[in-house]
Amino acid sequence: MEQREAAEDIVIAGAGLAGLATALGLHRKGVRSLVLESSPALRAAGFALTTWKNAFRALDALGVGDKVRKQHLHPQALRVFSLSTGEVAQEVDLRGQGERGPNEIRCIRRDLLLQALEEELPRGTIRYSSRIVSIEEDGDVKILQLADGSVLRAKVLIGCDGINSVVAKWLGLAKLSDSGRSAARGLARYPDGHGFEHKFTQFIGHGFRSGMLPCNDTDVYWFFSWTPSENDKGVDESPAKMRQFVMSKLKGSRLPAEALAVIERTEPSDVLAAPLRFRPPLSLITASISKGNVCVAGDALHPMTPDLGQGGCAALEDGVVLARCLGDAILLGEGPTAGGTESERIEAGLREYAGIRRWRSVELIATSYVIGFIQQSQSAVIGFLRDRFLSGVMTRRILKMAKYDCGTL
C-alpha cells in the first residue's frame, strides 16, 4: 500500500483548549495551522471547568470572551465550608474590584467553550481521527507518522496532546507523578431551572474536598476528590458505582442536603473519575519546553491537580502567548525573533514562548499541589490551622493566581 504524504507549515497535535486557542490565535494573526485531533469529534471530557479572570483575558485576546460570558453565570461569591465544624470557614465577594479591574469567575461548560473556539477557525483547520504515533527528523522538518498510515512533514510541531503527550515524550519531559488522590466530576442538569444561588461553594475536611458551581440556570457542575484506600476497590468500575461511592462518602459529613441532592440527580453518563497526576514542577526549571521547531502547551506541558482551578485557564494563556511569539516570528515581527532565516526565527519565537511560560507553569503546578494537600489533609493539626487560618490564606492565593495577564496577540 502506497504511503500518503503531505506537507504542512504548522501542525498542532490536539484539539483541546490549548490546541484550539493556539490555532485561533495564529489565525487572528493571519497564520495558517493544521490541528490533528485523535478523536472523531471534539472531546469535552470533564464536563466543565472553572474559568477565572486570567482565562477571560486570554479569551478576550482571541475574540471570543463575550460569546462565552453570555452563555454562563457570574457567581457572586466564593464560599468555603468546613465539614468538620459545619461552619463557613471563608467567604469572598466576587463582585468587587480587584487590583486589575473587577474579579471574574465562571464555570464554563467545556463543550460550549471548545465550540466557541472551533467556530472561529476556517473550515478544514481541524483534521479528526488523526493521531501521531511517531516523530522523526529530516533536517529542520519533522516527519509525523499517523495511526492511519499517512505521513505529514511539518515545519513546526506544537504538542497540545494532553497528559499522555507523544510530543512531550519526544522532548524528554519528566514523567508524571501520582498525587495519591483521585477526583470524580459530574454535571447535574435541571431543564426547568435549578434555583441555586450564584455562588461557588467548596467543602473541605474529613480527608476529601468537594464543591459545586452553577454553569448557567440549568446546569450545575460538581467535583469530589479523595485519597483512595484498599476499601475503595471497584468503585471506578462504572459511573453509577462512582456516583454511589461519592454519595456514601459525603452522607457521613455535614454536607448540606441540597449539595448532596445535586450529585444524586446526576445521570451516570454525566459522571467520570480519574487519578490526579502532575508533572514534577522542579523538573520544568531545566526541561526542554521547546527544542528547535517543536514545543508543548496545555496539559502536555503543565498537567496539575485541579485544586487551583487553573488547568484550563493556563492552557488558554499558553495559546495566546504561543500564537503571539510564533506568529511574530513567522511574520518577521520585532523583538528577539527579528532577522535571520525563517527556521532561526521560529526557533527563537518558541524559545521566547518557553521562557515566558516556564516559571508560570512551575508556580501553578506547585501551588495547586500544596493547596490540595492542605485541603484534604486528615491531620488534626493541619485541619485546625486550615479551618481557623489557612482557608483565608489559600483563598487569597487562588485569587492571586487569577490576576495573571497573558497579554494580547
C-alpha positions in Angstrom: 0.0 0.0 0.0 1.4 3.4 -1.0 2.1 5.7 1.9 0.2 9.0 1.7 2.4 12.0 2.4 1.6 15.7 2.7 3.4 18.9 3.9 2.2 21.5 6.4 3.9 24.6 7.9 2.4 24.4 11.4 0.9 21.2 12.9 -0.8 21.3 16.3 -1.4 17.9 17.9 -4.7 18.0 19.9 -7.9 20.0 19.5 -8.3 20.7 23.2 -8.2 24.1 24.8 -4.5 24.8 24.2 -4.6 23.5 20.7 -7.7 25.4 19.6 -6.5 28.6 21.4 -3.2 28.4 19.6 -4.7 27.8 16.2 -7.2 30.6 16.7 -4.5 33.0 17.9 -2.4 32.2 14.8 -5.5 32.6 12.6 -6.1 36.1 14.1 -2.6 37.0 13.1 -3.0 35.7 9.6 -1.0 32.4 10.0 -2.5 29.1 9.0 -2.1 25.9 11.0 -3.5 22.3 10.9 -4.9 20.8 14.1 -4.7 17.0 14.4 -7.4 15.5 16.7 -7.2 11.8 17.5 -11.0 11.6 18.2 -13.7 11.6 15.5 -15.1 14.8 17.1 -14.3 17.5 19.7 -14.0 16.0 23.1 -15.5 17.6 26.2 -14.1 15.3 28.9 -14.6 16.8 32.4 -17.9 18.5 31.5 -17.0 21.9 32.8 -14.1 24.0 34.1 -13.6 26.9 36.4 -12.6 29.9 34.4 -11.0 32.8 36.2 -10.1 36.4 35.2 -6.8 35.4 33.6 -8.6 32.9 31.3 -11.1 35.6 30.2 -8.2 37.9 29.4 -7.0 35.2 27.1 -10.4 34.6 25.6 -10.8 38.4 25.0 -7.5 38.4 23.2 -8.8 35.6 21.0 -12.0 37.5 20.3 -14.5 35.0 22.0 -14.7 36.3 25.6 -18.1 38.0 25.3 -19.6 35.0 23.4 -18.6 32.7 26.3 -19.7 35.2 29.0 -23.3 35.3 27.6 -23.7 31.5 28.0 -22.6 31.3 31.6 -23.4 32.8 35.0 -21.1 35.1 37.0 -21.0 33.8 40.6 -21.4 36.4 43.3 -19.2 34.8 46.0 -16.8 32.1 46.8 -17.8 30.2 50.0 -15.7 27.6 51.7 -17.4 25.3 54.3 -15.5 23.2 56.9 -17.1 19.8 57.0 -15.5 19.3 60.4 -17.4 22.2 62.0 -20.2 22.7 59.6 -19.5 26.4 59.5 -18.3 28.8 56.8 -14.5 29.0 57.0 -14.2 31.7 54.4 -16.4 33.8 52.1 -15.2 36.2 49.4 -17.4 38.6 47.5 -16.5 38.1 43.8 -18.5 41.2 42.6 -15.9 43.7 43.9 -13.0 45.2 42.2 -9.6 43.5 42.2 -6.2 45.2 41.7 -6.7 44.9 37.9 -10.3 45.5 37.5 -13.4 43.5 38.5 -13.0 39.9 39.7 -14.4 37.4 37.2 -15.1 33.7 37.6 -17.4 31.4 35.7 -18.0 27.7 35.5 -17.8 27.1 31.8 -19.2 24.0 30.0 -16.3 22.6 28.2 -18.2 21.6 25.1 -19.5 25.2 24.7 -16.0 26.6 25.1 -14.5 24.3 22.6 -17.3 25.1 20.2 -16.8 28.8 20.6 -13.1 28.4 19.7 -13.8 26.0 16.8 -16.5 28.2 15.2 -13.9 31.0 14.7 -11.5 28.8 12.8 -11.5 28.4 9.0 -13.2 25.2 7.7 -10.7 22.4 7.4 -8.4 23.6 10.2 -9.1 20.5 12.3 -8.4 17.1 11.0 -10.2 14.5 13.1 -9.3 10.8 13.7 -5.7 11.7 13.3 -3.3 10.5 15.9 0.5 10.9 15.8 2.3 7.6 16.6 5.9 8.6 15.9 8.1 11.6 15.2 11.2 11.6 13.1 13.5 14.3 11.8 14.7 15.2 8.3 16.8 18.3 8.8 14.5 21.1 10.1 11.4 19.2 9.1 9.5 16.9 11.5 8.1 13.7 9.9 4.9 12.7 11.6 3.7 9.1 11.2 -0.1 8.9 11.8 -2.1 6.0 13.0 -4.0 5.7 9.7 -0.7 5.2 7.8 -0.4 8.7 6.4 2.6 10.9 6.9 2.9 14.7 7.5 6.0 16.8 7.0 5.9 19.8 9.4 8.0 22.9 9.7 6.6 23.4 13.2 5.2 20.9 15.6 3.2 22.0 18.7 2.2 19.3 21.2 -1.2 20.1 22.8 -1.9 16.4 23.1 -2.7 16.1 26.8 -1.1 14.4 29.8 0.0 11.4 27.7 1.6 13.6 25.1 3.7 12.0 22.4 5.4 15.3 21.8 6.3 15.8 25.4 7.8 12.4 25.5 9.8 13.2 22.3 11.1 16.4 24.0 12.1 14.3 27.0 9.9 16.0 29.7 9.8 14.2 33.0 7.2 11.5 33.6 4.1 12.4 35.5 3.9 11.8 39.3 0.9 10.3 41.0 -0.6 12.7 43.7 -2.1 9.7 45.6 -5.5 11.3 45.1 -8.4 10.8 42.7 -11.3 13.0 41.6 -14.8 12.5 40.4 -16.7 15.1 38.4 -20.2 15.4 37.3 -22.8 17.7 35.7 -26.4 17.8 37.1 -29.0 19.0 34.6 -32.2 20.9 35.6 -34.2 21.6 32.5 -36.7 23.7 34.4 -34.0 25.6 36.4 -32.0 24.6 39.5 -32.8 27.7 41.6 -29.4 27.7 43.4 -27.6 30.9 44.5 -25.0 32.1 42.1 -22.1 31.1 44.3 -19.1 28.9 44.1 -19.3 26.6 47.2 -16.5 24.4 48.4 -16.5 21.8 51.2 -13.2 20.7 52.8 -12.4 18.3 55.7 -12.5 14.6 56.6 -9.8 13.8 54.1 -11.7 15.0 51.0 -12.6 18.1 49.0 -15.9 18.7 47.3 -17.7 21.6 45.6 -20.4 22.8 43.3 -20.9 25.7 41.0 -23.7 26.6 38.6 -22.7 27.0 35.0 -26.0 28.6 33.9 -29.6 28.4 35.0 -30.0 24.7 34.1 -26.6 23.0 34.7 -24.6 22.6 38.0 -21.1 21.3 38.0 -19.8 19.4 41.0 -16.5 17.7 42.0 -15.2 15.4 44.7 -11.5 14.5 45.3 -10.3 12.0 47.8 -7.4 9.7 48.7 -8.2 6.1 47.7 -7.8 3.2 50.1 -7.9 -0.5 49.8 -11.6 -0.3 50.7 -12.3 1.7 47.5 -11.5 -1.0 45.0 -14.1 -1.4 42.3 -15.8 2.0 42.8 -14.5 3.1 39.4 -15.9 0.1 37.5 -18.9 2.2 36.3 -20.1 5.8 36.6 -23.1 4.5 38.6 -20.8 2.9 41.2 -18.7 6.1 41.3 -21.7 8.3 41.9 -22.9 6.0 44.7 -19.4 6.0 46.2 -19.3 9.8 46.3 -22.7 10.0 47.9 -21.8 7.4 50.6 -18.6 9.3 51.5 -20.5 12.6 51.8 -23.5 11.4 53.7 -21.5 11.0 56.8 -20.3 14.6 56.8 -22.0 17.9 57.4 -22.6 18.5 53.7 -25.9 20.4 53.1 -28.7 18.3 51.8 -29.1 20.4 48.7 -25.5 19.7 47.7 -26.0 16.0 48.1 -29.1 16.2 46.0 -27.1 17.6 43.1 -24.9 14.5 43.0 -27.9 12.2 43.4 -29.6 13.9 40.5 -26.7 13.5 38.1 -27.1 10.8 35.4 -24.4 8.1 35.4 -23.4 9.2 31.9 -22.6 12.6 33.3 -20.1 11.3 35.9 -16.4 10.4 35.4 -13.4 9.8 37.6 -9.6 9.7 37.2 -6.5 9.6 39.4 -4.8 13.0 39.8 -1.4 13.3 38.3 1.0 16.2 37.8 4.4 16.9 36.2 7.0 17.4 38.9 7.3 21.2 39.0 11.1 21.4 39.6 11.6 19.3 36.5 10.3 22.1 34.3 13.1 24.5 35.5 15.6 22.9 33.2 13.3 21.0 30.9 13.2 21.4 27.1 9.8 23.0 26.8 10.9 23.9 23.2 13.5 22.3 21.1 14.2 23.7 17.6 10.8 23.9 15.9 8.9 21.8 18.5 7.2 22.8 21.7 4.4 21.8 24.0 1.4 23.6 25.6 -1.6 22.9 27.9 -1.6 19.6 29.8 1.2 18.3 27.6 3.4 21.0 29.4 1.9 21.5 32.8 -0.5 18.8 34.0 -1.6 19.8 37.5 -4.0 18.8 40.2 -7.4 20.7 40.0 -7.1 22.4 43.3 -6.5 25.9 41.9 -9.0 25.5 39.1 -6.3 26.8 36.7 -5.5 23.9 34.4 -7.8 25.1 31.6 -7.1 28.7 32.3 -3.3 28.1 31.9 -3.9 26.3 28.6 -5.7 29.4 27.2 -2.8 31.6 28.4 -0.4 29.2 26.6 -2.4 29.6 23.4 -2.2 33.4 23.4 1.4 33.6 24.3 2.5 30.9 21.8 0.4 32.4 19.0 2.0 35.8 19.6 5.6 34.5 19.8 5.3 32.2 16.8 3.2 34.5 14.7 5.6 37.4 15.2 8.5 35.1 14.3 6.9 34.0 11.0 5.7 37.5 10.1 9.1 39.0 10.8 8.0 40.8 13.9 10.2 42.9 16.0 12.0 41.8 19.2 14.0 38.6 19.8 12.7 36.9 16.6 13.6 39.7 14.1 16.1 38.8 11.5 17.7 35.5 10.5 16.3 32.7 8.4 12.7 31.5 8.9 13.8 28.4 10.8 16.0 30.6 13.1 13.2 33.0 13.7 10.8 30.1 14.5 13.3 28.6 16.9 13.8 32.0 18.6 10.0 32.5 18.8 9.4 29.1 20.5 12.3 29.8 22.9 10.7 33.1 23.8 7.4 31.3 24.5 9.1 28.7 26.7 10.8 31.4 28.7 7.5 33.2 29.4 5.6 30.0 30.3 8.3 28.1 32.3 8.0 29.8 35.7 4.3 30.3 35.4 3.9 26.6 34.9 6.2 25.8 37.8 4.3 28.1 40.1 0.8 26.8 39.1 1.7 23.1 39.5 3.4 23.6 42.9 0.7 25.9 44.3 -2.1 23.6 43.2 -0.4 20.6 44.8 0.2 22.3 48.1 -3.4 23.7 48.3 -4.8 20.2 47.6 -2.6 18.7 50.2 -3.7 21.1 52.9 -7.4 20.9 51.9 -7.5 17.1 52.0 -5.2 16.5 55.0 -6.6 14.4 57.8 -4.0 15.7 60.2 -5.7 17.2 63.3 -3.1 20.0 63.5 -3.4 20.9 59.8 -7.2 20.6 60.0 -7.3 23.1 62.9 -5.0 25.5 61.1 -6.9 25.1 57.9 -10.3 25.9 59.4 -9.0 28.8 61.6 -6.3 30.4 59.5 -5.3 28.8 56.3 -8.6 28.9 54.5 -8.2 32.6 54.1 -4.6 32.3 53.0 -5.5 29.7 50.4 -8.4 31.7 49.1 -6.2 34.8 48.6 -3.6 32.6 46.9 -6.2 31.2 44.5 -7.4 34.8 43.6 -3.8 35.9 43.2 -3.1 33.2 40.6 -6.1 34.6 38.6 -4.5 38.1 38.3 -2.0 36.9 35.7 -2.2 38.8 32.3 -1.0 36.8 29.3 -1.2 39.9 27.1 -2.6 40.3 23.6 -1.8 38.8 20.3 
